Amino acid sequence: MADLWPEFAIAVHRLHDDHHVEEVVALGVPRSAMFGNRPYLGIARIVVGDAFFDFAEDGELAWIVPVGEPYPIAWEWLDDIVAFFPSDPSHWWLRRGSAEILGLDQVEMARWLGEPLILRRTPLDWLRAGMKGAVILDRNLDPRSTFYDIAEIRVADDSIGQAIEQRLADLARPDFRIVPMEVPDGA
């Protein structure tokens, strides 16, 4: 698979070249999300499918957010890229489908420091919050394996808590039936 960094770097460059910074700030995103060695936002024209997007010059203008491991001065690697339209941030698409959560570093920090984890509803909410907390990108995520050893999860929206509780209930329900069987004597 191709490296995602060049695609994201083009989106960051386009954000600055096309003078969209003030529009982004007007929607409540801090400037720190767009500048420095580790930007968290770019823009690009995309076309979307059910769960994935592709870059296309004749597509719609979308916000592009990297999903990966940030280092203090740069991105160590990108697992995926999430795209959404700021007019409808509750729907998003992934480039590869290889990321389950945005803000995994925040999940790890909550685990290591014993602090509460804040889950945001959308990538836009996460950007507005200064990239603090996390967003579940994949509704099939297993909360037991992702949030193990985290004592408290605070949800910025009741729908997040309900979705996690429903997912836990679904995972606890077996995919099979257990039926008693009569065993003949001597068998």
C-alpha positions in Angstrom: 0.0 0.0 0.0 1.1 3.5 -0.7 2.4 5.7 2.1 -0.4 8.0 3.3 1.9 10.9 4.4 2.3 12.4 0.8 -1.5 12.4 0.4 -2.0 14.1 3.7 0.8 16.6 3.1 -0.9 17.7 -0.2 -4.1 18.3 1.8 -2.3 20.4 4.4 -0.6 22.4 1.7 -3.9 23.0 -0.1 -5.5 24.2 3.1 -2.9 27.0 3.3 -2.7 27.7 -0.4 -6.4 28.0 -0.9 -6.8 30.3 2.1 -9.3 28.2 4.0 -7.7 28.8 7.4 -10.1 31.5 8.5 -13.1 29.4 7.5 -11.7 26.6 9.7 -11.1 28.9 12.6 -14.6 30.3 12.2 -15.9 26.8 12.8 -14.1 26.6 16.2 -11.0 24.8 15.2 -7.8 26.1 16.9 -5.0 27.3 14.6 -2.7 24.8 16.3 -4.6 22.1 14.4 -3.3 23.5 11.1 0.2 24.7 11.7 3.6 23.3 12.9 5.5 20.1 12.2 2.5 18.0 13.2 -0.7 19.4 11.5 -4.0 17.7 12.2 -6.0 19.1 9.3 -5.9 19.5 5.5 -8.5 19.8 2.8 -9.0 17.9 -0.4 -11.5 17.1 -3.1 -12.9 13.6 -2.6 -15.5 11.1 -3.8 -17.0 8.8 -1.3 -18.3 5.2 -1.2 -20.0 3.4 1.6 -17.1 3.5 4.0 -14.1 4.7 2.0 -13.1 7.8 0.1 -10.7 8.5 -2.8 -9.1 11.8 -3.9 -10.6 13.3 -7.0 -10.1 16.7 -8.5 -13.8 16.8 -9.6 -15.0 15.7 -6.1 -16.4 17.7 -3.2 -14.2 19.7 -0.9 -13.7 17.8 2.4 -11.7 18.1 5.6 -8.9 15.5 5.9 -7.6 14.4 9.3 -4.6 12.0 9.9 -5.1 8.9 12.1 -1.8 7.7 13.5 0.9 8.1 16.1 1.9 11.7 16.7 5.4 12.4 18.0 6.2 15.7 19.7 7.7 17.2 16.6 6.2 15.2 13.7 3.9 12.3 12.8 5.7 9.0 13.4 3.3 7.2 11.1 -0.2 7.4 9.7 -2.5 4.4 10.0 -5.2 6.0 7.9 -6.8 9.3 6.9 -10.4 10.2 7.8 -12.4 12.6 5.6 -15.6 14.4 6.3 -17.6 17.4 5.1 -17.8 20.2 7.7 -21.5 20.6 6.7 -22.2 17.1 8.0 -19.4 16.0 10.3 -21.4 13.0 11.8 -20.6 11.1 8.6 -17.0 10.2 7.7 -15.0 8.0 5.4 -11.6 6.3 5.8 -8.9 6.1 3.1 -7.9 2.5 3.9 -10.3 1.3 6.6 -7.4 0.4 8.9 -8.2 2.7 11.8 -10.7 2.1 14.5 -10.1 5.2 16.6 -9.0 8.8 16.2 -6.8 9.9 19.1 -5.3 6.6 20.1 -2.5 8.5 21.8 -5.1 10.0 24.1 -6.5 6.5 24.9 -3.0 5.4 25.8 -2.4 8.4 27.9 -5.6 7.9 29.9 -4.5 4.3 30.5 -1.0 5.2 31.6 -1.9 8.1 33.8 -5.1 6.6 35.2 -7.1 9.6 34.0 -10.6 9.7 32.4 -10.8 9.3 28.7 -13.1 11.7 26.9 -14.9 10.3 23.8 -16.0 12.9 21.2 -18.8 12.3 18.7 -17.2 13.5 15.5 -13.7 14.3 14.1 -14.8 17.9 14.0 -15.7 17.8 17.7 -12.2 16.4 18.3 -10.5 19.1 16.3 -12.6 21.8 18.1 -11.5 20.3 21.5 -7.8 20.9 20.5 -7.3 17.2 19.5 -8.0 16.1 23.1 -9.9 12.9 23.7 -10.8 10.3 21.0 -13.4 9.4 18.4 -14.6 5.9 17.6 -14.3 5.7 13.8 -15.3 2.0 13.4 -18.7 1.1 14.9 -17.4 -2.6 15.1 -14.7 -1.6 17.5 -14.4 -4.0 20.5 -14.5 -1.6 23.5 -13.2 -4.4 25.8 -9.8 -4.6 23.9 -9.5 -0.9 23.1 -10.4 0.6 26.5 -9.0 -2.1 28.8 -7.5 -0.7 32.1 -9.3 2.7 31.6 -11.2 3.3 34.8 -13.5 6.0 33.4 -14.8 7.0 30.0 -16.6 10.4 29.8 -18.8 10.8 26.7 -19.3 14.2 25.2 -22.7 13.0 23.8 -25.2 10.4 25.3 -25.3 8.7 21.9 -21.7 7.6 22.3 -22.3 5.9 25.6 -25.5 4.2 24.3 -23.5 2.9 21.2 -20.8 1.5 23.5 -23.3 -0.2 25.7 -25.1 -1.7 22.7 -21.8 -2.9 21.2 -20.9 -4.5 24.6 -24.3 -6.2 24.7 -23.8 -7.5 21.1 -20.4 -8.9 21.9 -21.7 -10.7 25.0 -24.5 -12.4 23.0 -23.2 -15.6 21.4 -23.6 -16.2 17.7 -24.9 -19.7 18.4 -27.7 -21.5 20.3 -27.1 -24.0 23.1 -29.6 -26.8 22.9 -29.9 -29.5 25.5 -29.5 -33.0 24.0 -30.8 -36.2 25.4 -28.1 -38.8 25.7 -29.2 -42.4 25.7 -28.1 -44.5 28.6 -24.8 -46.2 28.1 -23.7 -43.8 25.3 
